[in-house]
Amino acid sequence: MCGIAGMFNTYSQAKPDMAVLDGMLKKISHRGPDGTKAMEFRGAALGFNRLSFIDLSGGMQPILNEEGSIAMVTNGEIFNFKELREELISKGHKFKTGTDVEVILHLYEEYGLDFPNKLNGQYAIALLDSEKDELILVRDPIGIAPLFYTEFDGRVIFASEIKAILEYPGVPRKLNMHAVDQLMNFPGIVSPTTFFEGIYSLRAGHMLRIRRGQSIEDIEYWDLRYPTEEPEDKGEAYYVERLRELLKKSISRRLVADVPIGFYISGGLDSSVVACYIGKFLLNSYYSFSAEIGSGELDESKYQQIIREYVSSKHYVTKVAEEEIWANLENVIYHAESAVKESYDVAAYLLSGLVRSSPAKAVLTGQGSDEFFCGYVGYMLDLFRGMQKGSMSPEELRSNELLWGDPYFRYERIHPAIRKIHTDIYSEAMRPNIPSFSAIDESPIDVKKVAGLSSQKRRSYIDYKLRLSDHLLGEHGDRMIFSHSVEGRHPFLDPELIQFITEIPDKYKLNGTNEKYILKKAGEGIVPHEILKRRKFPFQAPGMSAMVKKQAKGMEYLDEALIRKYGIFDPAFISKMKADYSEENFKLMGAYEIDYLMIALTVTMLCETYGLSV
């Protein structure tokens, strides 16, 4: 994976400003420190920062097709490139490099806009077709690779990170209040929304077709599809063996590179499955990495040690002291380009720094398992849906119907109730404007896509849309990993594996209250028993209560003068929260309560970092 940037004149073939593109690429040099190249075309320009994995000497981009009529830059990895390359050569295509991504050019020539459906990988693609006078932007089906864009000055300007787009002269720097409200209500922001008004995130599984002189066309080429009817039950043994086979295949695909690769060990089930499959079937001098966070209930080092000893990899560990959380929060917000409501992004940031200190240039993670194997507490709460129905007010029933397509489906929050809290948090000047930026007055998903689904499948689809793509894989994943010039690879997000998971009956994912049942069965004899029997433990780091009590670095972002400067939050309410958080016995319920003070602090920090107006 790398960093890409570029611009396309939407109404003319005017000469692009290559000095501006150079500045954009420099702003995201951390995504690709192994080389930079930019090319000028009629009315367009493409730029690339390289992080080398395959064909180290000959894989620089942009890459052009044989005739020079199509140019491409790609931030990504194509894991089935060898099979695709053989197929394309047999059809007469000639390759210039040994890279995995060159197959994209020839697939586009062969299959047109259907080409992404041939790919198994993680990617953000910009294809410039000079003959058709159009630019195609593509983001992978799950949203692992980011791609942002804006329309400004008669151009579409795009990049792997927003900070590069802001280098284009005159692009407005204004806070998007809709993003703030999404963060208050959902796990994170949801594409196409970003915290920067007028700058958009290309949605996972979508492409933009930008033709000169015409309006932009947003095309959905893939979406997560669950059957409305429960699939035929082929028996537990079948699903266990097939899952093992696909896990081995997916993991081995993500270990292909001409540079060292590593993997994370968190102590949880998902990363342990990846580590132990590598250790049992594939290990060949790989590196592993752990972050030890806090003490007491936050300390997972005991379980990390079990896996470290089991796989016998060359291991690196970093102990994340609480002081480091607050000392690095500003760096995290800069790289995330987002406010946050948990401090664990800092742990992810420090962990990628640990990888950077090793020979490894990429790491495999356990990301994506919870969303597809029912790993969150919400899946268990759905079992008691009948009991919940009686407690739902008419307001909530209407809200659930609007947001999730089912009046009795509750996704984590009772939104009418927390809207009253949010109204108090927002400043007096902001309150009358809430309807204009509200995140809960329309659904963040297409509710037609979940019609007729079981609660389990409905929740999985919503988790994919609201939690996985832009939060866990975005500001928490991609931006934290790439901040130290490292790439993340995610075996649970292999398209072939996901397709199989959609065909597994519900009862094998959540067996009673036993979450991720079939994954645990697939881990038997491969993953240590202590890990398989362990109950789900969310990745956490110290919250704002500890920061307030210690008056740690960063508290200055909650000073009354700064809160008043932006006029987003009510100064009196912020002051009351600070007093509450400083009480000796005050404690938020981990991942289950919203840390509003963290939101207020990091929204203000984001505004200060990027000079945003409100």
URLINVEN-V954267 format. One record per residue. RES is the residue in three letters. BURIAL is b if it has 16 or more other ideal C-beta (glycine too) atoms within 10 Angstrom, else e. Layout:
res=[RES/RES]
burial=[BURIAL/BURIAL]
This chain:
res=[MET/CYS/GLY/ILE/ALA/GLY/MET/PHE/ASN/THR/TYR/SER/GLN/ALA/LYS/PRO/ASP/MET/ALA/VAL/LEU/ASP/GLY/MET/LEU/LYS/LYS/ILE/SER/HIS/ARG/GLY/PRO/ASP/GLY/THR/LYS/ALA/MET/GLU/PHE/ARG/GLY/ALA/ALA/LEU/GLY/PHE/ASN/ARG/LEU/SER/PHE/ILE/ASP/LEU/SER/GLY/GLY/MET/GLN/PRO/ILE/LEU/ASN/GLU/GLU/GLY/SER/ILE/ALA/MET/VAL/THR/ASN/GLY/GLU/ILE/PHE/ASN/PHE/LYS/GLU/LEU/ARG/GLU/GLU/LEU/ILE/SER/LYS/GLY/HIS/LYS/PHE/LYS/THR/GLY/THR/ASP/VAL/GLU/VAL/ILE/LEU/HIS/LEU/TYR/GLU/GLU/TYR/GLY/LEU/ASP/PHE/PRO/ASN/LYS/LEU/ASN/GLY/GLN/TYR/ALA/ILE/ALA/LEU/LEU/ASP/SER/GLU/LYS/ASP/GLU/LEU/ILE/LEU/VAL/ARG/ASP/PRO/ILE/GLY/ILE/ALA/PRO/LEU/PHE/TYR/THR/GLU/PHE/ASP/GLY/ARG/VAL/ILE/PHE/ALA/SER/GLU/ILE/LYS/ALA/ILE/LEU/GLU/TYR/PRO/GLY/VAL/PRO/ARG/LYS/LEU/ASN/MET/HIS/ALA/VAL/ASP/GLN/LEU/MET/ASN/PHE/PRO/GLY/ILE/VAL/SER/PRO/THR/THR/PHE/PHE/GLU/GLY/ILE/TYR/SER/LEU/ARG/ALA/GLY/HIS/MET/LEU/ARG/ILE/ARG/ARG/GLY/GLN/SER/ILE/GLU/ASP/ILE/GLU/TYR/TRP/ASP/LEU/ARG/TYR/PRO/THR/GLU/GLU/PRO/GLU/ASP/LYS/GLY/GLU/ALA/TYR/TYR/VAL/GLU/ARG/LEU/ARG/GLU/LEU/LEU/LYS/LYS/SER/ILE/SER/ARG/ARG/LEU/VAL/ALA/ASP/VAL/PRO/ILE/GLY/PHE/TYR/ILE/SER/GLY/GLY/LEU/ASP/SER/SER/VAL/VAL/ALA/CYS/TYR/ILE/GLY/LYS/PHE/LEU/LEU/ASN/SER/TYR/TYR/SER/PHE/SER/ALA/GLU/ILE/GLY/SER/GLY/GLU/LEU/ASP/GLU/SER/LYS/TYR/GLN/GLN/ILE/ILE/ARG/GLU/TYR/VAL/SER/SER/LYS/HIS/TYR/VAL/THR/LYS/VAL/ALA/GLU/GLU/GLU/ILE/TRP/ALA/ASN/LEU/GLU/ASN/VAL/ILE/TYR/HIS/ALA/GLU/SER/ALA/VAL/LYS/GLU/SER/TYR/ASP/VAL/ALA/ALA/TYR/LEU/LEU/SER/GLY/LEU/VAL/ARG/SER/SER/PRO/ALA/LYS/ALA/VAL/LEU/THR/GLY/GLN/GLY/SER/ASP/GLU/PHE/PHE/CYS/GLY/TYR/VAL/GLY/TYR/MET/LEU/ASP/LEU/PHE/ARG/GLY/MET/GLN/LYS/GLY/SER/MET/SER/PRO/GLU/GLU/LEU/ARG/SER/ASN/GLU/LEU/LEU/TRP/GLY/ASP/PRO/TYR/PHE/ARG/TYR/GLU/ARG/ILE/HIS/PRO/ALA/ILE/ARG/LYS/ILE/HIS/THR/ASP/ILE/TYR/SER/GLU/ALA/MET/ARG/PRO/ASN/ILE/PRO/SER/PHE/SER/ALA/ILE/ASP/GLU/SER/PRO/ILE/ASP/VAL/LYS/LYS/VAL/ALA/GLY/LEU/SER/SER/GLN/LYS/ARG/ARG/SER/TYR/ILE/ASP/TYR/LYS/LEU/ARG/LEU/SER/ASP/HIS/LEU/LEU/GLY/GLU/HIS/GLY/ASP/ARG/MET/ILE/PHE/SER/HIS/SER/VAL/GLU/GLY/ARG/HIS/PRO/PHE/LEU/ASP/PRO/GLU/LEU/ILE/GLN/PHE/ILE/THR/GLU/ILE/PRO/ASP/LYS/TYR/LYS/LEU/ASN/GLY/THR/ASN/GLU/LYS/TYR/ILE/LEU/LYS/LYS/ALA/GLY/GLU/GLY/ILE/VAL/PRO/HIS/GLU/ILE/LEU/LYS/ARG/ARG/LYS/PHE/PRO/PHE/GLN/ALA/PRO/GLY/MET/SER/ALA/MET/VAL/LYS/LYS/GLN/ALA/LYS/GLY/MET/GLU/TYR/LEU/ASP/GLU/ALA/LEU/ILE/ARG/LYS/TYR/GLY/ILE/PHE/ASP/PRO/ALA/PHE/ILE/SER/LYS/MET/LYS/ALA/ASP/TYR/SER/GLU/GLU/ASN/PHE/LYS/LEU/MET/GLY/ALA/TYR/GLU/ILE/ASP/TYR/LEU/MET/ILE/ALA/LEU/THR/VAL/THR/MET/LEU/CYS/GLU/THR/TYR/GLY/LEU/SER/VAL]
burial=[b/b/b/b/b/b/b/b/b/b/e/e/e/e/e/b/e/e/e/b/b/b/e/b/b/e/b/b/e/b/b/b/e/b/e/b/e/b/b/e/b/e/b/b/b/b/b/b/b/b/b/b/b/b/e/e/e/e/b/b/b/b/b/b/b/e/e/e/e/b/b/b/b/b/b/b/b/b/b/b/b/e/e/b/b/e/b/b/e/e/e/e/b/e/e/e/e/e/b/b/b/b/b/b/b/b/b/b/b/b/e/e/e/e/b/b/e/b/b/b/b/b/b/b/b/b/b/b/b/b/e/e/b/b/b/b/b/b/b/b/b/b/b/b/b/b/b/b/b/b/e/b/e/e/b/b/b/b/b/b/b/b/b/b/b/b/b/b/e/e/b/e/e/b/b/b/b/b/b/b/b/b/b/b/b/b/b/b/b/b/b/e/b/b/b/b/b/e/b/b/b/b/b/b/b/b/b/b/b/b/b/b/e/e/e/e/e/e/e/e/e/b/e/b/e/b/e/e/e/e/e/e/e/e/e/e/e/e/b/b/e/b/b/b/e/b/b/b/e/b/b/e/b/b/b/e/b/e/e/e/b/b/b/b/b/b/b/b/b/b/b/b/b/b/b/b/b/b/b/e/e/e/e/e/e/b/b/b/b/b/b/b/b/b/e/e/e/b/e/b/b/e/b/b/b/b/b/b/e/b/b/e/b/e/b/b/b/b/e/b/e/b/e/b/b/b/e/b/b/b/b/b/b/e/b/b/b/b/b/b/b/b/b/b/b/b/b/b/b/b/b/b/b/b/b/e/e/b/e/b/b/b/b/b/b/b/b/b/b/b/b/b/b/b/b/b/e/b/b/e/e/b/e/e/e/e/e/e/e/e/e/e/e/e/e/b/e/e/b/b/e/e/b/b/b/b/b/b/b/b/b/b/b/e/b/b/e/b/b/e/e/b/e/e/b/b/b/e/e/b/e/e/e/b/e/e/b/b/b/b/e/e/b/b/b/e/b/e/b/b/e/e/b/b/b/b/b/b/b/b/b/b/b/b/b/b/b/b/b/b/b/b/b/b/b/b/b/b/b/b/b/b/b/b/b/b/b/b/b/b/b/b/b/b/b/e/b/b/e/b/b/e/e/b/b/b/e/b/b/b/b/e/e/e/b/b/b/b/b/b/b/b/b/e/e/b/b/b/e/e/b/b/e/b/e/e/e/e/b/b/b/b/b/b/b/b/b/b/e/e/e/b/e/b/e/e/b/b/e/e/e/b/b/e/e/b/e/b/b/b/b/e/b/b/e/e/b/b/e/e/b/e/e/e/e/e/e/b/e/e/b/e/e/b/b/b/b/b/b/b/b/b/b/b/b/b/b/b/b/b/e/b/e/b]
